[in-house]
Amino acid sequence: MPDETLKTLIEQFSFTKITSALVFFFMVWGVVWGLRILSNWLARKFSRSRLFIASFYPVLRLVLWVGAVAFIIFGIVQPPMNTLVAISAGVGLALGLGAQDLIRNIIAGILILFDRPFRVGDMVDVGGQYGEVTNIGLRSTRLQTFDDSAVTLPNALVLSVAVSNANNGSLDEMVVTEFHLPATVDVQEVKALAAEAAACSPYVYLKKPIIVMVDDHFDRAFLSRFRIKAYVLDVRFERLLASDILERVKKEIVRRNLLPEISAPLFLARSTGVGAVAGTDD
């Protein structure tokens, strides 16, 4: 009986079938590689549709590889059902004993691709890591932070923690820029110059509203906290927009001499996207 099983396996995995499977595998790999190059080119060519284009590549890649594996098994190798069941049981047992984390990550990756809590190009905060999603694979998700660090997160971890998505598939994103001034400043004048500073930035998306909000704050002195809510043209310009707004606000405050002569800290500022925090104290 074992000799018959071995003979059947040798017949099923003949040199011709193995060669055909390898050729087909490399053909699919070439198509996937070509799709990646095409996706990157289209994203650069049509920048306003960059996120829409980039979000399709991971799904197409998964569909191609699943279809390739199915075709190799059922179209090229064509093992008998008893052989297929025996091999599947052995592989399933081996994976169950030694690759539980890998299986969890693969299942989580498939759920991410189809449930779409985020897509390639989204700005997300996952477990304290904030950055742009650059790749969604079957095993892991990769983020690119504003400090130019590549962060790789296991997919099972991504599904087990809260995920904050700043733009949810849109190219624009709200950026909140905060700064604090002494409570004695002219609030209406500062609000007007803050709105003007945001509207004059080359990174702002003017088709959406700019809002300036004010509330009280205490930090060693009574302060007025100003919050500028504006949308950035492209999520990658988030920090540039916040920096440009703060620079314009500081310059105009100094030019108009709006700060009273006091010894306490005069200007505290910080900027946030959804999930991102960057602060500077002057």
C-alpha positions in Angstrom: 0.0 0.0 0.0 2.7 2.6 0.9 4.5 1.6 -2.4 1.3 2.3 -4.4 0.9 5.6 -2.7 4.5 6.6 -3.4 4.1 5.5 -7.0 0.9 7.6 -7.4 2.7 10.7 -5.9 5.6 10.3 -8.4 3.2 10.0 -11.3 1.3 13.1 -10.2 4.4 15.2 -9.6 6.2 14.3 -12.8 8.9 16.4 -14.3 6.6 17.8 -16.9 4.0 18.9 -14.4 6.6 20.5 -12.1 8.1 22.4 -15.0 4.7 23.6 -16.1 3.8 24.7 -12.6 7.1 26.6 -12.2 6.6 28.3 -15.6 3.1 29.3 -14.7 4.2 30.5 -11.3 6.9 32.8 -12.7 4.4 34.1 -15.3 2.0 35.1 -12.6 4.9 36.6 -10.6 5.8 38.7 -13.7 2.2 39.9 -14.1 2.1 40.9 -10.4 5.4 42.7 -10.7 4.1 44.5 -13.9 0.9 45.5 -12.1 2.9 47.0 -9.3 5.0 49.1 -11.7 1.8 50.1 -13.6 0.0 51.0 -10.3 2.9 53.2 -9.2 3.1 54.9 -12.6 -0.6 55.6 -12.7 -0.5 56.9 -9.2 2.2 59.4 -10.2 0.5 60.3 -13.5 -2.9 60.9 -11.9 -2.0 62.3 -8.5 -5.5 63.3 -7.5 -6.6 59.6 -7.9 -3.5 58.2 -6.3 -5.3 56.6 -3.3 -8.0 55.1 -5.5 -5.4 53.5 -7.8 -3.2 52.3 -5.1 -6.0 50.6 -3.1 -6.7 48.1 -5.9 -3.2 46.6 -6.2 -3.3 44.6 -3.0 -6.7 43.1 -3.8 -5.6 42.2 -7.4 -2.4 40.7 -6.1 -4.3 38.4 -3.7 -6.8 37.3 -6.3 -4.0 36.5 -8.8 -2.0 34.4 -6.4 -5.1 32.5 -5.1 -6.2 31.9 -8.7 -2.6 30.8 -9.6 -2.4 28.3 -6.7 -5.8 26.9 -7.5 -4.9 26.5 -11.2 -1.6 24.8 -10.4 -3.3 22.3 -8.1 -6.5 21.6 -10.1 -5.4 22.4 -13.6 -1.8 21.2 -13.9 -1.1 18.7 -11.1 -4.7 17.3 -11.0 -4.2 15.0 -8.0 -6.8 12.4 -7.2 -9.2 13.4 -4.4 -7.8 10.9 -1.8 -4.2 12.2 -2.4 -5.4 15.8 -2.2 -7.2 15.0 1.1 -4.2 13.3 2.5 -1.8 16.1 1.6 -4.2 18.7 2.9 -4.5 16.9 6.2 -0.8 16.7 6.6 -0.2 20.3 5.6 -3.0 21.5 7.9 -1.6 19.5 10.8 1.9 20.9 10.2 0.6 24.5 9.9 -1.6 24.1 13.0 1.3 22.9 15.1 4.1 25.2 13.9 2.7 28.2 12.1 -0.3 29.4 14.2 0.9 33.0 14.2 1.5 32.9 10.4 -2.1 31.6 9.8 -3.6 34.3 12.1 -1.7 37.0 10.2 -2.8 35.6 6.8 -6.4 35.4 7.8 -6.2 38.9 9.3 -4.6 40.2 6.0 -7.4 38.8 4.0 -10.0 40.4 6.3 -8.1 43.8 6.0 -8.1 43.6 2.2 -11.9 43.0 1.9 -13.2 44.7 5.1 -11.0 47.7 4.3 -10.6 49.5 7.7 -7.9 51.3 5.8 -6.2 51.2 2.3 -2.9 51.9 0.8 -2.3 55.7 1.0 -4.3 56.2 4.2 -2.8 58.0 7.2 -3.4 55.7 10.2 -2.5 55.4 13.8 -2.0 51.8 14.9 -0.8 51.1 18.4 0.9 54.5 18.7 2.5 54.2 15.2 1.3 57.0 12.9 2.1 57.1 9.2 1.0 56.4 5.6 0.0 52.9 4.7 2.5 51.9 1.9 1.7 48.1 1.7 -0.9 45.7 2.8 0.4 42.1 2.5 -1.0 38.8 3.7 1.4 38.7 6.6 2.0 42.3 7.6 1.1 45.9 7.0 3.8 48.5 6.3 3.6 52.2 7.4 5.9 55.1 6.4 6.2 57.6 9.2 7.0 61.3 8.9 10.4 60.6 10.4 11.0 58.4 7.3 10.9 55.2 9.2 9.3 52.0 7.8 7.2 50.3 10.4 6.1 46.7 9.8 3.0 45.6 11.8 1.7 42.0 11.9 -1.8 41.9 10.5 -3.1 40.0 13.6 -1.9 42.9 15.7 -3.6 45.5 13.4 -7.0 43.8 13.9 -6.6 43.5 17.6 -6.0 47.2 18.4 -7.9 50.4 17.7 -7.0 51.9 14.3 -7.5 55.7 13.7 -7.8 56.5 10.0 -7.2 60.2 9.2 -8.5 60.4 5.7 -10.3 57.1 5.0 -9.5 56.9 1.3 -9.7 60.6 0.6 -6.6 62.5 -0.7 -7.4 65.5 1.6 -7.3 65.3 5.4 -8.2 67.6 8.2 -5.2 69.1 10.0 -5.7 70.8 13.4 -3.1 73.4 14.3 -3.2 74.7 17.9 -1.4 77.6 19.5 -1.8 79.4 22.9 -1.6 83.1 23.5 -2.1 85.2 26.7 -5.8 85.6 27.6 -5.6 89.4 27.2 -5.0 89.3 23.4 -7.6 90.6 21.0 -9.4 87.3 20.2 -11.2 88.5 17.1 -8.1 89.9 15.5 -6.1 86.7 16.2 -9.0 84.6 14.8 -9.0 86.6 11.6 -5.3 86.5 11.1 -5.3 82.7 11.9 -7.9 82.1 9.2 -6.1 84.2 6.7 -2.8 82.4 7.5 -4.5 79.0 6.8 -6.1 80.3 3.6 -2.8 81.7 2.2 -0.9 78.4 2.6 -0.1 76.7 -0.6 -0.9 73.3 1.0 -4.5 74.1 2.0 -7.5 72.6 0.3 -9.8 75.6 -0.2 -12.8 73.6 -1.3 -13.4 72.6 2.3 -14.0 75.1 5.2 -11.4 76.7 7.4 -12.6 77.0 11.0 -10.9 78.8 14.0 -12.1 77.9 17.4 -11.1 79.4 20.8 -11.3 78.2 24.4 -9.7 78.9 27.7 -6.6 77.1 28.9 -4.3 77.3 31.9 -0.6 76.5 31.8 1.2 78.6 34.5 -1.0 81.5 33.3 -4.4 82.0 31.9 -4.3 81.5 28.1 -6.5 81.5 25.1 -6.2 78.3 23.0 -6.7 78.8 19.2 -7.5 75.8 17.1 -7.2 76.1 13.3 -9.1 73.3 11.4 -8.1 73.2 7.8 -7.8 70.5 5.1 -4.6 69.7 3.4 -4.4 69.1 -0.4 -2.6 65.8 0.0 -2.1 63.7 3.2 1.6 63.7 2.6 1.7 67.5 3.1 0.2 67.3 6.6 3.2 68.5 8.5 4.1 71.1 5.8 0.6 72.7 6.1 0.8 72.8 9.9 4.4 74.3 9.9 3.4 76.8 7.2 0.3 78.0 9.2 2.3 78.4 12.4 5.0 80.3 10.7 2.6 82.7 9.1 0.7 83.2 12.4 3.9 83.9 14.4 5.2 86.3 11.8 1.9 88.2 11.7 1.6 88.3 15.5 5.0 89.8 15.8 4.4 92.3 13.0 1.1 93.5 14.6 2.7 93.5 18.1 -0.2 91.6 19.6 1.7 90.1 22.5 1.8 92.0 25.8 5.1 92.5 27.6 5.1 89.6 30.1 7.7 87.2 31.3 5.6 84.1 30.9 5.9 81.9 27.8 4.2 83.9 25.1 3.5 81.4 22.4 2.8 77.7 22.7 1.9 75.7 19.6 1.2 72.2 18.3 -0.4 70.7 15.2 -2.3 67.4 14.8 -3.7 65.3 12.0 -6.0 62.6 13.1 -3.7 60.6 15.4 -0.6 62.7 14.8 0.9 65.1 17.3 3.8 67.5 16.8 4.5 70.2 19.2 6.9 73.1 19.4 7.4 75.6 22.3 9.0 79.0 21.7 
